[in-house]
Amino acid sequence: MRKVEFIYRELLFQALEKKALSFTQSDLSSRLDISLTNVNHALQPLRRMNAIKINPRNFSIVNARKILFYWASIRNLQKDIIYSTRAELPIREIEKNMPDDAVFTAYSAYKFKFRDAPADYSEVYVYAPGPEEMKRRFPPLNKNPNLFVLEKDALMEKYGKTAGIAQLFVDLWNLHEWYAKDFLKSLEERINALLE
């Protein structure tokens, strides 16, 4: 993920999961260890689309939904895949055999976070710090992959063992499986309830 995406993830995590809508650029910069220049650069498109309001001492989110859709539209999930393979195991077994430092996203994250799955699924997407442990647990197999490992950034740990709601949304948005739309629709309903 690009640095601007770290900023969007943090803003949306705070807005959707912590109900915090007011921020300072310097606080974001120090919290995420990102330069003020990068923070300012990330906020420019949000300001142009009236998703945030710039005040003299801070800024506030006025439309989290716009930020969410903007991030989803610029996210390049395929670029973050560092390993993929076919695991000849049931999905639950694949999920159960994940290392402790893996962070679930997509279908598994939705299931674990909400204790529900809008559709059956046959792929597991996780963030991990590197492919080595995954290759040991799930050796390379040149068949249609059902396990996708994405590069985990250092900041992701603070959001838990499953991707946060916003990260989950943008990841689902960028998946090609036909049932991604069922998960996305259900998640969008949950997000709408949070924003009302």
Secondary structure, 3 states (H helix, E strand, C coil): CCHHHHHHHHHHHHHHHCCCCEECHHHHHHHHCCCHHHHHHHHHHHHHCCCEEECCCCEEECCHHHHHHHHHHHCCHHHHEEEEECCCCCHHHHHHCCCCCCEEEHHHHHHHHHCCCCCCCCCEEEEECCCHHHHHHCCCCCCCCCEEEEECCCCHHHHCCECCHHHHHHHHHCCCCCCHHHHHHHHHHHHHHHHC
